[in-house]
Every structure is written in C-alpha cells, then in structure tokens.
Amino acid sequence: MALSFLDREHTVARPGYSRWLIPPAALAIHLCIGQAYATSVYKNALVTHFESSLTAIGVIFSIAIVMLGLSAAVLGTWVERVGPRAAMFASACLWASGFLVGALGIATSQLWLVYLGYGVIGGIGLGIGYISPVSTLIKWFPDRPGLATGMAIMGFGGGALVASPLSRQLMAFYDSGYDPADPTSVASGSSVTSLFVTLGTVYFLVMMLGVFTVKVPPPGWSPAGFDAGAVAAKPMVSTANVSAANAIRTPQFWLLWTVLFCNVTAGIGILEQAAPMIQDFFRDGDTSSVAPTTAAGFVAFLSLFNMAGRFVWSSTSDYIGRRPTYIMYLGVGMVLYVLLATVGHLSTLVFVLVAAVILSFYGGGFATVPAYLRDLFGTFQVGAIHGRLLTAWSAAGIAGPLIINGFLDAQGTPGELVAADYRPALFTMVGVLALGFVANILVRPVAERFHEAPSRTDAFTEGKV
C-alpha cells in the first residue's frame, strides 16, 4: 500500500537512531499549528471583506480551539493506537485542508466555509497535531519528560512569532496597497485568500518533515545510563500504567483538569486583553502614555515569555517535581495578580515584568502537564489522557475572556477604561488560581485498582488490541 510507511511497525527505530531527532520532528508540527495564535493579523481584513463584526470573525478562532479540545479528547486513543507518524500525517492533511477550504470561503465571500474550513477541519488537525508527538517524546525521554515535552510545546507558543510577520509580508506581497508597518492599513480579501493557500501549502510541507522523521523506540529500549529504579523512588512518580478509560474515573484526573483549567483561565484573560490593557493602565483622561505600536510590541514580548516558559519551567520540573512546579505557577501567580491589581499602574516596567512572568507560567502550565500525567498514569496511553485533559483548555478559552470582558463591560467603554476598572477581574483571577492551588495540593498517587496488567499494555503497544 502507498501509505504503508505510516504503519506503526514501520516507524520503529533501528539501532543507532538518535532520540534527539524527535524534538525537531515534534517542533515541525507544533510550530505550524501554533499559527492559530496569529489569527489577529488578518482579522480586520476579514471584517472588512465580509462586512461583518469582530465578534463574528473571532468565532473562527473560538471554533478552532473548541475543536482542538474535542478532537484531542475523542481521538486520543486512536492516536496512541496508530502511532505518531499516521497521526501527524492526518494532522498535516487536516490543517492544510482547513486553510484551503477557508480560502475558498474567503474567495466566494461565504463566511460559513471559513468556519467549516479553518474552524472545524483545521481545528481537528490542531487537536491531533497537538497531542500526536507527546506520548512518543515521553517514551524517548523517560529520564527528562519535562524537557522533552517543553521543547515541543514551546513550538506551539512560538508559532505566532513566525506566522505573524510572515503573514503580514505575504499579504503585502499579494496586495500592493497594504502596508504592514501601518496599523491602520487593511489588506484586501483576495490577499488573505492567497495567504491561506500559501500557508496551507507551506505548513503541509513542513509538517511532512516531522512525519518522515518521527519514530518510536523499540520494545524495552531505554537511554544509556537510565535507572528506572531511581525514577520509581521519586515521590509522585509511578512505574505502573493506567488506561485512558480508567484515568477519567480517578480523582487525580479531575484534580489536574481543575489545575489546568485555572492556570489557563488566568493566563488567557491577560493574553486576550494585553494590548488595550497596557494602554488603559497608563491612561490619563482620553490619552494613554502607551502608544498603539508600543502596545503591539508588548504583545510580542508576552509571546516570547509564553514560549520560553514552556521550555524553561517544564525542564525545571524534572528536577523539582511536577507538583512543586504547579505550586509555583499557582501560588506565585496569585501574588503576581495582586501586584498587578494594586501597584501595576505605578510603573510601566513593573507592569510589563509582572505580566511577562504570569504569561511564562501560562505557557509552562501547558508544557508541564504531559509530564505530570506521565508521573501519575504511566506511559501506556498518556497521549490519550492528555487529549481528554485538554478539554480544560477549551473550557478556559471560553471562561477567561468571559470573566475579563464581563467585568470590563460593566466598568465602562473600551478606550476609556483605567487601571482601577481592571481590579475586580484581576482579583477574581486570584480566586481562580487559589482554586487550582488547592486542587494541586490534593493530588496523590493513583490507587492500584486503576492500574493495568502488564500483558495488556504490551499487547496495545504492539497493536494487538
């Protein structure tokens, strides 16, 4: 068969294969699907082209994130069964097809086709692509699971840093009347159509590099010098395995679901509101001391910390443990939100640094959670369990903006808000983080009755069940 190279048995690594080829393969996927964070680049162009509202265009991104969570949850076990190469190939096909169907929708002025293409089809590709390398990385790096997942998931946070400037330059190439340096300039609909076709093609080719590179370790493999006994001796680290079906029956899963939901809700509230927020915090009357271009630079700065936090904090968790790392994310995060609410308006430097650390915790929370799941549930179906846990992201993607925007709508009109208007929302986020802090403290090792028999885990890995 033409696609037999995708079969799990054809992806088993031969002797001499370097495990350090796996993180670049995962990055090839995550850097591409991380474009989802760059949709704001062409949002105004789509509003003008469809003669629609920001809300209606924003629904495209919302559908994609909801589909990410749902597809990761529903298809997680399938991803584990077929292996990373087939899953990454499916992700590449769906992600590229989403752009092409979306391009057709823009070209024919049918917004529902953009919802279907980028939102639904592309969103399913997002979900599969996000979880497909995770289990493989953890199996290749049993000694440093936090480092491994941090390297890959860092790519999702950094995807927008590549996609944003690239998209602006491509729209300028396709529309000579568009000036990417002028924030008031709006690209034509036809240029966004061409952009979607270009991105769909380029992303498919880049993702295929990951598809052809990725391999799974042979049965019984372990890195040189790895001591499984030393890992098992660590508190909160299990050598047993739990299936995805059993995992969702454990209190540990739902405690971690709460932890991720709270951490993401708090972070996404700032990320979604970053540009107007820094201007409002330093507003005097009708004018702000922070220019729009500076506010845009602040958003890019936060993206860097979002990306860096995924690698730095997740890698650190290999040394200090997963639960202490989340104690830091949530506990220090509460202090930082209080500082932002009370003294953030006194200094631009203080505001920027506090917000940057908060966003590094936001990114770190995403990257550390797969290793936390591995510690509690083993490697058997950790990708599928991770997929189910990502429904917390979908829920937080709705809750975070609702909390922030709900409070701000009650306080006044956009463009006239000041720092004090943000305090009710920020103190609410302190409460959200406190809930996550308590949930994390309550996490304990999984009871033995949920553990799988070794014979079943071996059979599943070999594709017999």
C-alpha positions in Angstrom: 0.0 0.0 0.0 1.2 3.5 -0.8 0.6 4.7 2.8 2.1 1.6 4.5 5.0 3.8 5.6 2.6 5.3 8.1 2.0 2.0 9.9 3.3 1.8 13.5 5.5 -1.2 12.7 7.3 0.8 10.0 8.1 3.6 12.5 10.1 1.5 15.0 13.6 3.0 15.3 16.6 0.9 14.2 19.8 0.7 16.3 21.8 3.9 16.2 18.8 6.2 15.7 19.2 9.4 17.8 16.4 10.3 20.1 17.3 14.0 19.7 15.7 13.8 16.2 12.3 13.5 17.9 12.0 17.1 19.4 12.7 18.7 15.9 10.0 16.4 14.4 7.6 17.5 17.1 8.6 21.1 16.6 7.8 20.8 12.9 4.2 20.1 13.8 3.8 22.5 16.7 5.4 25.5 15.0 2.9 25.1 12.1 -0.3 24.6 14.2 0.9 27.4 16.5 -0.3 29.7 13.7 -3.6 29.6 15.5 -2.4 32.3 17.8 -1.7 34.7 14.9 -5.3 35.0 13.6 -5.4 38.6 14.7 -3.1 39.6 11.9 -5.8 39.3 9.3 -8.9 39.7 11.5 -9.6 43.3 10.4 -9.1 42.3 6.7 -11.8 39.6 7.1 -14.1 42.0 8.9 -13.9 44.4 6.0 -14.1 41.7 3.3 -17.2 40.0 4.8 -18.7 43.3 6.0 -19.0 41.6 9.4 -18.2 42.2 13.0 -15.1 41.5 15.1 -17.2 39.0 17.1 -18.3 37.1 14.0 -14.8 36.8 12.8 -13.5 36.0 16.2 -15.8 32.9 16.2 -13.4 31.3 13.7 -10.7 31.1 16.3 -13.1 30.0 19.0 -14.4 27.1 16.9 -10.8 26.0 16.2 -9.9 26.0 19.9 -13.1 24.1 20.9 -12.4 21.6 18.1 -8.9 21.2 19.3 -10.1 20.2 22.7 -12.8 17.9 21.5 -10.8 16.2 18.8 -7.9 15.6 21.2 -10.3 14.1 23.7 -12.2 11.9 21.2 -9.3 10.8 19.0 -6.6 10.5 21.7 -6.9 6.7 22.0 -6.8 6.4 18.2 -3.6 8.5 18.1 -2.0 6.1 20.6 -3.1 3.0 18.6 -1.9 4.1 15.2 1.3 5.7 16.3 2.8 9.2 15.8 3.5 9.1 12.1 0.0 8.3 11.0 -1.4 10.8 13.5 1.0 13.6 12.4 0.2 12.8 8.7 -3.6 13.1 9.5 -2.9 16.4 11.3 -1.0 17.8 8.3 -3.7 16.9 5.9 -6.5 18.3 8.0 -4.6 21.5 8.9 -3.7 22.2 5.3 -7.2 21.3 4.1 -8.6 23.8 6.7 -6.7 26.6 5.1 -7.7 25.6 1.6 -11.4 25.4 2.4 -11.1 28.6 4.3 -9.5 30.2 1.3 -12.5 29.1 -0.8 -14.8 30.7 1.7 -13.0 34.0 1.5 -12.8 33.9 -2.3 -16.6 33.2 -2.6 -17.5 35.5 0.4 -19.0 32.6 2.3 -18.1 33.0 5.9 -19.6 29.6 6.9 -17.0 28.0 4.7 -14.3 29.7 6.8 -16.0 28.4 9.9 -16.0 24.9 8.4 -12.5 25.0 7.0 -10.2 26.8 9.4 -12.5 26.3 12.4 -13.8 22.7 12.2 -11.5 20.9 9.8 -8.4 22.8 10.8 -9.4 22.6 14.5 -9.5 18.8 14.3 -6.0 19.0 12.7 -4.9 21.2 15.6 -6.1 18.7 18.2 -4.5 15.6 16.6 -1.3 17.6 15.9 -1.0 18.9 19.4 -1.1 15.5 21.1 0.5 13.3 18.5 4.2 13.8 19.5 3.6 13.9 23.3 3.5 10.1 24.1 6.4 9.5 21.7 8.6 12.2 23.3 7.9 10.8 26.8 8.8 7.3 25.8 12.1 8.5 24.2 12.9 10.7 27.2 11.9 8.7 30.3 14.8 10.5 32.1 13.7 14.0 31.2 10.0 14.1 30.2 9.6 17.7 31.2 12.5 18.8 28.9 11.1 16.8 26.0 7.6 18.0 26.1 8.8 21.5 26.8 10.8 21.6 23.6 7.8 20.5 21.5 5.0 22.5 23.1 7.3 25.6 23.1 6.8 25.4 19.3 3.0 25.9 19.7 3.6 29.0 21.8 6.2 30.3 19.3 4.3 29.5 16.2 2.7 33.0 16.2 6.1 34.7 16.3 6.8 33.1 12.9 3.3 33.3 11.5 2.6 36.9 12.3 5.4 38.7 10.5 5.3 36.1 7.7 1.6 36.7 7.2 2.0 40.5 7.1 4.7 40.3 4.5 2.8 37.8 2.4 -0.4 40.0 2.4 1.8 43.0 1.4 3.2 40.8 -1.5 -0.3 39.9 -2.6 -1.8 43.4 -2.1 0.5 46.3 -3.0 -1.9 48.7 -1.3 -1.4 47.1 2.1 1.4 48.5 4.4 2.3 46.0 7.2 4.0 48.9 9.1 0.8 50.9 9.2 -1.6 49.6 11.9 -4.5 51.4 10.2 -3.8 49.7 6.8 -6.2 46.8 5.9 -5.3 44.1 3.4 -7.8 43.0 0.7 -9.8 39.9 0.9 -8.1 38.4 -2.2 -4.7 38.8 -0.4 -6.0 36.8 2.6 -7.2 34.2 0.2 -3.8 33.9 -1.3 -2.3 33.9 2.2 -4.4 31.0 3.2 -3.4 29.0 0.1 0.3 29.7 0.7 0.2 28.9 4.4 -1.8 25.7 3.8 0.8 24.5 1.2 3.9 25.6 3.2 2.7 24.2 6.5 1.8 20.8 4.9 5.4 20.5 3.5 7.0 21.5 6.8 4.8 19.1 8.8 5.7 16.3 6.4 9.3 16.7 7.5 8.1 15.8 11.0 6.1 12.9 9.6 9.1 11.3 7.9 11.5 11.9 10.8 9.4 10.6 13.8 10.0 7.1 15.1 9.0 5.1 18.2 11.6 3.4 20.4 11.8 -0.4 20.1 10.2 -2.5 22.9 12.3 -2.5 26.1 14.5 0.4 24.9 15.9 2.9 27.5 18.6 5.6 27.2 22.2 4.8 28.3 22.6 5.2 32.0 18.9 5.4 32.7 18.0 4.0 36.1 14.3 3.2 36.2 14.6 2.4 39.9 15.8 5.9 40.7 12.8 7.3 38.9 10.4 5.0 40.7 11.9 6.1 44.0 10.8 9.7 43.4 7.6 10.7 45.2 4.5 11.1 43.0 6.1 9.1 40.1 4.5 5.8 39.2 6.0 2.9 37.2 2.5 1.4 36.7 0.2 2.3 33.8 -3.4 3.5 33.7 -5.6 3.4 30.6 -7.4 6.5 29.3 -10.7 4.9 30.2 -9.7 4.3 33.8 -7.9 7.6 34.1 -11.0 9.7 33.8 -12.5 7.7 36.7 -9.7 8.8 39.1 -9.9 11.9 41.3 -6.3 12.7 40.1 -7.5 13.3 36.5 -10.2 15.7 37.6 -7.9 17.5 40.1 -5.4 18.0 37.2 -8.2 19.1 34.9 -9.1 21.8 37.5 -5.4 22.8 37.8 -5.0 23.2 34.1 -8.4 25.0 33.7 -7.5 27.5 36.4 -4.0 28.2 35.2 -5.1 28.7 31.6 -8.2 30.8 32.6 -6.0 33.2 34.4 -3.3 33.5 31.7 -5.6 33.7 28.7 -7.5 36.5 30.4 -4.4 38.7 30.1 -3.2 37.3 26.8 -6.6 38.1 25.2 -6.6 41.7 26.6 -2.9 42.5 26.5 -2.7 45.4 24.0 -5.7 47.5 25.4 -4.8 46.6 29.0 -1.4 48.2 29.0 -2.8 51.3 27.4 -5.7 51.5 29.9 -3.3 51.0 32.9 -1.4 54.2 31.9 -4.3 56.3 30.7 -4.7 59.9 31.8 -8.1 61.2 30.7 -8.6 60.5 27.0 -5.0 59.7 26.2 -2.6 56.9 27.1 1.1 57.3 27.6 1.5 53.9 25.8 1.3 54.2 22.0 -0.5 51.6 19.9 2.7 50.5 18.4 4.3 50.0 21.8 1.2 48.0 22.9 1.7 45.7 19.9 5.3 45.3 20.9 4.2 44.4 24.4 2.0 41.6 23.0 5.0 40.2 21.1 7.1 40.4 24.3 4.5 38.4 26.1 4.5 35.8 23.4 8.3 35.4 23.9 7.7 34.7 27.6 4.8 32.4 26.8 7.1 30.4 24.6 10.2 30.5 26.8 8.1 29.5 29.9 7.1 26.3 28.1 10.7 25.2 27.9 12.3 26.7 31.0 9.6 25.8 33.6 8.8 22.4 32.1 12.5 21.5 32.1 12.9 22.7 35.7 10.0 20.4 36.8 12.3 17.4 36.0 14.4 18.5 39.0 12.0 19.9 41.5 8.9 17.7 40.7 5.6 18.4 38.9 3.5 19.3 42.0 6.0 21.8 43.4 6.2 23.4 39.9 2.4 23.9 39.8 2.6 25.2 43.4 4.9 27.9 41.9 2.6 28.6 38.9 -0.5 29.0 41.0 0.9 30.3 44.3 3.3 32.9 42.9 0.7 33.6 40.2 -1.7 34.7 42.9 0.9 37.1 44.3 1.6 38.5 40.9 -2.0 39.1 40.1 -2.4 41.0 43.4 0.7 43.1 42.5 -0.7 43.8 39.0 -4.0 45.0 40.5 -2.5 47.1 43.3 0.8 48.6 42.0 0.9 47.7 38.3 -0.3 51.2 37.3 2.6 52.9 39.1 5.4 51.8 36.7 5.3 50.5 33.1 8.4 48.4 33.9 6.6 46.7 36.9 3.5 46.1 34.8 5.5 44.6 31.9 7.7 42.3 34.1 4.8 41.0 36.2 2.6 40.3 33.1 5.6 38.6 31.4 6.1 36.2 34.4 2.4 35.5 34.5 2.5 34.5 30.8 5.5 32.4 31.3 3.6 30.4 34.0 0.7 30.2 31.5 2.9 28.6 28.9 4.7 26.5 31.4 1.4 25.0 32.6 0.7 23.7 29.1 4.2 22.1 28.7 4.5 20.6 32.2 1.1 18.8 32.3 2.0 15.9 29.9 5.0 15.0 32.2 2.6 15.3 35.3 0.3 12.9 33.6 3.1 10.5 32.9 4.2 10.6 36.5 0.7 9.7 37.7 -0.7 7.4 34.9 2.4 6.0 33.2 3.3 6.0 29.5 0.7 3.4 28.3 -1.9 5.9 27.0 -0.6 9.2 28.2 -1.3 10.8 24.9 -4.9 9.8 25.0 -5.2 11.0 28.6 -3.6 14.3 27.7 -6.1 14.7 24.9 -9.0 14.3 27.4 -7.4 16.8 29.7 -7.2 19.4 27.0 -11.0 19.9 27.3 -9.9 22.1 30.2 -8.2 24.3 27.7 -11.4 24.6 25.6 -13.4 25.5 28.8 -10.8 28.0 29.9 -10.7 29.6 26.4 -14.4 30.5 27.0 -14.2 31.3 30.7 -11.1 33.5 30.7 -12.3 36.1 28.2 -15.8 36.0 29.6 -14.6 36.9 33.1 -12.3 39.7 31.9 -14.7 41.1 29.3 -17.7 40.7 31.6 -16.1 42.9 34.3 -14.8 45.4 31.8 -18.1 45.8 30.1 -19.7 46.6 33.5 -17.0 49.2 34.3 -17.2 51.3 31.2 -16.4 51.8 27.5 -13.3 50.4 25.7 -10.8 53.2 25.2 -12.0 55.0 28.3 -11.1 52.3 31.0 -8.3 52.9 33.6 -6.3 50.6 35.9 -8.9 50.6 38.6 -11.5 49.2 36.2 -9.4 46.0 35.9 -9.2 45.3 39.6 -12.4 43.3 40.1 -11.4 41.0 37.2 -7.8 40.6 38.4 -8.9 39.8 42.0 -11.3 37.3 40.5 -8.4 35.6 38.8 -6.6 35.4 42.2 -9.6 33.4 43.4 -9.4 31.2 40.3 -5.8 30.5 40.9 -6.5 29.7 44.5 -8.9 27.0 43.5 -6.3 25.5 41.2 -3.7 25.7 44.0 -5.9 23.7 46.4 -6.6 21.1 43.6 -2.9 20.7 43.0 -2.2 20.2 46.7 -4.8 17.4 46.9 -3.1 15.3 44.1 -1.9 11.9 45.4 -0.6 8.8 43.6 -3.2 6.8 41.7 -4.7 3.8 43.6 -3.6 0.4 42.5 -7.1 -0.8 41.5 -6.8 1.5 38.4 -3.5 0.0 37.2 -3.4 -2.0 34.0 -1.9 -5.6 33.8 1.5 -5.5 32.0 0.2 -8.1 29.5 -2.4 -5.7 28.2 -0.1 -2.7 27.9 2.4 -4.8 25.9 -0.3 -6.0 23.6 -1.6 -2.5 23.0 1.8 -1.2 22.2 2.3 -3.9 19.6 -1.0 -3.0 18.0 -2.8 -6.3 19.0 -5.7 -4.6 20.8 
